[in-house]
Amino acid sequence: MRTIDWADGAIEIIDQTALPGELRILKLTEVADLVAAIRSLAVRGAPALGVAGAFGVALAARQFTGDERGLADAVHAVEHARPTAVNLARGARRVAALIPAGPEAVLAEACAVRDEEIAASAAMAILGADLMVELCGERPRLLTHCNTGGLAAVTGGTALGVVTELHRRGALAGVIASETRPLLQGARLTAWELGEAGIDFRVAVDSAGPFLLARGEADAVILGADRICANGDVINKIGSYAHALGARRAGLPFVVVAPESTVDLETPDGDAVEIEDRGAAEITGYSHAVNPAFDVTPHDLVTAIVTDQRVIRLDRGEKL
Ligand code: MRU
């Protein structure tokens, strides 16, 4: 099943706010509905956001035919629906470049973005599984954070795609899914995907991760990225940095799996990235709060970055 697709002139998504309780499909026929779905995290995860940006522009091209101003505003709204994952704006801009060629050309380019993400997931699963065995030996036990499975992509996923591939090879000894506060992408979505795939797992509260690594409960950390900067700094779900510190302290690999569409050589380092603040309401209704949705893991804590085309060993001084 695809997390996001184009069907009968509309965007269809799995509503990730309803999981794991309900597998609900949303049919989005207006750009404003897509923007709301992106903001509410009904569709989320960097590769899926890239496809949402692409299909969002395809939807805009149909909804605003002959209305140049309306179309420009709609493209802008899609591009800026969330700030941190580079895929969203990148997918929207790539497809918007085809607007002069007409709605059919726009849709064809959006479908190409989708198909490339599907192919990238498949390629990362193989490259990443091989690397994990190389780094950890046969049958590694892995700790992962946030949700990086098919729900975060179109099918397959990034880090969770590697986990699934290791399981398929009979080469996975265990998974710990970090809960991922405050919206529980780990406890709700990763747990759901692992259950569907028949993979045994345990959920841990975020703050237990570094301690579990210190106690030898996992052999490596594997997670995704929303943006990888030119110097190798990794922007990912809040809590990733703490896991990187825990892995370094325990002397364990910290591996980032993300498609080339997440590598952003135009952003020099993590300091240059706008980190989305999702507001206090997600945390508490009765006091002030700070709610950064992502953090920056400095490149010197990253063992390797796996994309669909290459393995970059930052621990050996290799550059992006
Ligand atoms: O706020 P979210 O749920 O969109 O954050 C998603 C993540 O941080 C993922 O780890 C990242 O996008 C990689 S997805 C393959």
Boltz pocket constraint, residues with backbone or C-beta under 6 A from the ligand:
constraints:
  - pocket:
      binder: B
      contacts: [[A, 41], [A, 43], [A, 44], [A, 45], [A, 46], [A, 47], [A, 85], [A, 145], [A, 146], [A, 147], [A, 148], [A, 149], [A, 152], [A, 153], [A, 157], [A, 158], [A, 159], [A, 185], [A, 223], [A, 224], [A, 225], [A, 226], [A, 236], [A, 237], [A, 238], [A, 257], [A, 293]]
      max_distance: 6.0
